[in-house]
């Protein structure tokens, strides 16, 4: 099947919306062009952002899947393929299972999502919702706070509080009776000032600081810009810095035109006060990595914590090939440390050429990270998003979603080899590892489903998609 790059998929979705009348309100119990997902810290819920990239309905939504209820339904015998589903029988064997799994007789069980989504847990966000980041403003015992960037229309970062109680959870973004979040929960301007600079266009993947510095970081896919959000401002999160476009926080593409410049993801290096890199000033400020989208490498940066402003360091080239021979752009995807508590090995997804690299970030003679590529493995086409499975008694494994090929690559991190390429539904995007259940959730943006991949080493179906949430596959 002919596949087109992600940016053209988005363009086609947007063109499809042209000429329509007023769109309908977004369904608060459905998966529709899902883009982001986050597992709750207690493992009971899966938060999902529906993007509305085609503008086919009025807004994006945040919906919440009840995983415990799904566990019970998956444990029961499914209905036969093609059966009508109900609240009492929400799952069935998928039609076309042989084509999906590549092996005759190996079932995929699919469940209709609306039976596991409660309307009162759903809210409506600005269109173009992306990934979901988790903050814990009051520590482990307090409410969870979700941050979701949106890229279309009134681009914004929405923040939503999730409060746990004996009866379950309550979701709060000041929403009205129709589930629309209020303006106080939408970050659109510098300093939350109506006269402040607008949040730049094309927000990418938001990242919440995990070393205690109380910031979130948001790169932008275009415009060479980065946004800093202070998480403990007086009235909730506040945008405190937006880099100037002329300052070029992100490098432009190296293929001669120099017209595209942007970032994709942020990752944080752990800091040991007894052996702190000089750039951290004794671990009094964070040391962060941002992947360029159209330049084959990363930028290091930090925050001047007293002023809540961004500080840039150098760029580091990571690509081991000639970019002039690498073909189409973009170059970089997500980055993540193999062991976040140590910070001496960084995994970097290269969208072009499709590969995963291992980077040595141990400290060199000057005390700063070396940032030297030490290994690389080829992947399926158009890889972007990364997740790491860290089982207690087995080899760690990286999963990378390949949007164009409808596949997820599984890379054993001990040998640094691809051990499986897993067929999934159309448009795999976000990946979420559930260590307790030994499952991988795969968000399929174009299919409107979430796949469940088996990670249990004792299962004969290990590294296969065995379940599907949603019927769009």
N, C-alpha and C positions, 0 to 999 in steps of 0.2 A: 504493500500500500504506500502511495506517495505521501511523505511527511514533509512538513514545512517547519522552519525554525520557530521558536517560541514567540519572538516578537511579531512574526506574521500571523501566528495563531491569534494573538491578542487583537491585532488589527482587523482580522476577518470577523472576530466576535463583535467588535465594535461596529463594523460596517453592517453586520446583520441587524443591528438595532435601529439603523437609520430608516426613516420613513414610517416607523410605527406610531401609533397613537400613544396616549398616556399609558405607561406600563402598569401592571397590576402590583399591589403590595406584595412584598416578598413573603413566601410561605415560611412560617416559623417552626415547622416540623418536618423540614425536608433538607436534603443535601442538594445543592445546586452550584455547580462550578466551584467546589470547595478548594481552598488554597492553603490553609494553615490548620494545624492541629496541635493540641497540647494535652498530655496526660496529667491529671490532677495528682498532687503529691501523695494522696492516700490511695491512688490507683482505682478509684471508684468511678471516675468520670473521664470522658474524652471531650474536650472543648474543640469545636470545629468552626472555622471561619469560612463562610460562603462568599465568594468574591464578587459575584454579579458582574464579571468582566464584560459581558455582552450588553449590559444595561437593559436586559430583558425584563427586569422587575424594578421596583422603585429603589431598592437599597441592598446592600450586603446584610448578612445576618451573622450572629454568633449563636450557635445551637450547642446543646450539651447532650451527649450520648450516655445513657446509663449502662455502664459496662457490666455491672453485676447482673442486671436483667438480661443483658446479651449473653452472659456466661450460661445462665439457666436455659435460655432458648437454644443456644448452640449445643448444649448437652442433651437435649431432647431429640427424638427422631424427627427429621425434617419431613415436610410434605413432599409429594412427588413433583417433578419438574412441571411447570405450567400451572400448578394449583393456585387457586385464589387464596390470598392470605388474609388473616384477621388478627385481632389482638390476642386471641387464644392460640392461634397457629401462625406465627409471624415469619416462619422460615421455610424454605423449600430447597430442593436440589436445583441447581442452576441448569438451564437448558444450554446446550453447546459446551458441556463440561469437558469433553475430550479435546476440543480445539484449545480451550483455555489452559488446561494443565499440560497438554502435550502427551498425556498418557491415558489411554482408554480405561474407564472404570474408576478413575480417581475423582471423587466428587468435590465440587465447590458448593458449599451451602450458603445461600444468600438470604438475608433477612430484610424486610421492609423497614426503613429507618424510622418512620413516623411513630412506630409502636415503642420506640426507645428514647424518644425526644419529648419532653414535657414543654408545652407552650409557655408556661410561666418561667421557664429557665432561659428562654430565647429573647434576644434583643436585636434591634435593627441598627446598623451602622452605616456610615458613609460608604458608597460603592467603591469597589476596588480593594476590598480587605485582603491583607496578605498574611504573614505568619503571626503567631501568637507568642508573646514572651511573658514569663511569670515573674512577678515581684511579690515579696512578702514584707510589706511595710511595717508590720508589727511583730516580725519574727515568725518562728515555726507555728506558734499557737494562734496567731492572728488570722485575719481574712487573707485569702489569696487575691492578688490584684493582677489582672490580665491587661496587657497593652497590645493593641492591634493597629498597625498602620494601614491607611487607605489611600489609594492613588488617584481615584477618579472624582470629578466634580469638586466638592468642597473637601479637598485632601486634608487629612487629619490623622492624629493618633488618638484613638479612643482608649479610655481606661475604664475597666469594669471590675467592681469588687464582688467577690464570691465569699459569702459568709456561711459557715457550716453550723448546723444545729442538729438536735436529736431527730428531727423529721427529715433531714436531708440538707439541701443547700438553698440559699437565696442569692439571686443574681441582681446586682444593683449598679445601674449607671444613670440613675435619676430618670428612668424611662417612664413614658406616659402609658396610657391604657393600651396603645397600639404597639408598645415595645420600643418606641423611638427613644434613643438615649438623649439626654439633655445637653445643652451647650457647655455646661460646666465640666462635663466628662469628655470633651473633645478639644484636643490641643491643635490649634491652627496657626497661632502667631507667637512670635518671640515675646517672652515675658507674659503670655496670656493677655497682652495689651491689644485692644482693637486697632491701634495705630502701629503696632509692631510689624516687623517683616513677616511675610507669609511663609509657612512651611513650604520648602521647595517641592517641585513636582517629582514624580516617580520615586517615592520612598521604596526602599528595598526591604531587607530583613532587619527587624529591630532586635537588639540584644541588651539584656539587663546585666549590669555589673554583678559579678559573683564574689568579689573580694572585699565587699563591705564599703565601697565608695559611694553608693547611693546615686548612681547615674544609669541612664539608658542611652544607647548609641544607635543612631539611625543613618546609615548611608543611603545615598540616592543613586538610582541607576543611571541617570543622566544629569548633566550640569556640574559634575565634578565637586559635589557638595556633601557635607556631613552635618548632621543635627545632633545636638547634645540636649538631653532632658534630665533635669534635676528631679529626683523622685520624692524628696522630702520638703518641698516648698510649702508655704503656709496653707494654701487651699488645694493641695493635691499636686500631682506632677506639673512641671512648668518647663517650657522650652527656654533654655538659658543661652544657647549659642547656636548660630547657623553660619558656617563658613561662607565667605564671599566667593561667588562663582569665579571671579578673576584670580583668586588665590590658588585655584586648582588643587583642592585637597586630593583628588584622584587624577592620575595621569591619563593622557589621551592615548588612543590606540596608536601603535607604532608602525602602521602600514603605509604611512605617507600622507594620509589625508588629515589626521589630527582633529577630526570633528567629533568623535565620540569619547566621552570621559565620564566615568561613574564608578560606583562601588556596589558590592553585593552583600557581603556579610562581615561581621565583627567577631573576633575571638579574644580572650583575655589570658595573658600569661601569669601564672602564679608567681608571687614574690615572697622570698625568704628574707626577713630583716637581717639575718646573719650573713647573707651573701647576696645583697640586693644589687641589681644593675644600676649604674650611676644615674641613668635617665629617670629612675623612679624616686630619686632623692630619698633613699632609705626606706622605700615602700610607703612613702607618704602620698604618692599618687600612682595611679594604675599604669600598667604597661599593656597596650592593646594593639591588636593586628586588625587591619581591614583589607579584604581582598578587593583589588581593582576588578572592574568588570571587563574593561576593554584594553587592559595592559597586563602582560603576563607576570604578575607578582603581587606583593602586598606592601602596604604602608604601615609603619609603626607610628603610634601616636599616644597621647596621654591627655590628662586634664589638669589644668592649674586649679586645684581644688578650692583655694580661697576665693577665686573669682568665677568659678564655674564656667571656664572657657577651655576650648580645645587647644592642644599643643601638638604640632606635627614634628615627626622625626623623618628618617629616610625611607626611601622606597627600596625594595629588594626584589630582584628579578628571580623568578622561580622556574621558568620554563626552560627545559633542556633541549629545545629545538629552535631552528631559525623561524621567527614569527612570520617572515615573508613567505615561507613555504607551508605555513600551518593551515591555510584555508580560511574559512569563514570565521567571523567573530561571533560571540564574545569569547574571551580567554578564560576568565576565572569564575568559579562558583563558590561554594561554601568552604569554610575552614574550621577545624576543630582540633583541640589538643587530644592526643591519645590518652594521656593521664592528666586531667585538669589540675590535680593537686601538685604535680611536679613541673609540668610545663617545659619539658626538654625535647618533645617530639610533636610536630604539628602535621596534621593531615590537610592537604589542599586539593580540592577538586579543580581540575582543568577542563573547562567546557570545550576548549579547542587547544590542541588536539585532545580528544576525550581520554582522560587519564586521571589517576589519583597519585599524588606524590607524598612522600614522607620527607619532612624537613627537620634538620638538626637545629634546634633552637637552644642548645646548651650554651653556656656563657664562654666567650672567647677570652683572649689575653687582656682585653680592655674592660672586661666585666659585662659587656653587652652581648645579647644573643648572636650566634653565628648566622643563623638563617640560611643554611646550606642544604640544597636538595641532596638526599642520599639514596633514594630509591623511587621507582615509578612503575606503574602498571597500567596497561591500556584498558579502557572501559568501553561499554556500549555508547551509542551516539547521544549527544546533547545532555551530558550529566550535569547536574546542578546542586542538588541538595544531598546532605550527608547525615548519617546517624551512626553511632557506635554502640555495638552490643558488647557488654563487659560481663560475661558470666563469671561466677565466683571460682569455678573449678575447671575452666576450659579457656581455649584461646580466644582472645578478643577478635571481633569481626566488624568491619565497616560495611555499611550499606549505602549505595549511591543510586538515586533515581535518575533514569535516563528517559527524558521526556519524549524524545522523538521515536524511540524504539519500543515504547511500552514495556520496559524492562527495569529490573532493579539488579544491580551488580552487587555480589557478595564477595568481599575481599578479606581473606584470612590475614590478620595483621602480624602473626609470627613469621610466616613464610612470605608475606606480601605478594600473594597470588590470588587471582580470581578463582574462587572455588565453585561458583554458581552464577548463572545469569537467569533471573527468575521472571517468567512471563507474568504480566499483570494487566490491568485494564488501561484504557486510553488516557494518556496524559499524566503519568505518575509524577508527583510533586513532593509534598512534605512527607517526611518519614518520622515515625515515633516508635521507639523501642519500649516495650513493656516487659521489664526484667522479671517481675513477679509472675506473670502469666507465660513468660517465654514466647512472646509474640512480637511481630513487627506490624504496625499499622501503616498502610500506604495510601496516601490521599491521592485519588485520581481526579484531577481537575476537569478534564474533558468528559470522562464517563459519568461524573457525579456520584462516585462510589468511594468506599474505603475498603481496601483489601486487607486481609489478615494473613500474614505469612508465618508459618510454623518455625520456631527457633529451638524447640526441644530436641536435644541431640539423641534422645531415646526414641523419637518418633520416626516411623518409616516415611513420613511426609515432610521431614525437615527440609527447610529452604524451598518450600512450595507454598503457593497461595491456596489456602484451604477454605477460606470463608470470605464473604463479601457483605458489607453493610450497604444497603441500597440496591436497587434493581436496575440501574442504568447500564450495567456492564455488558 
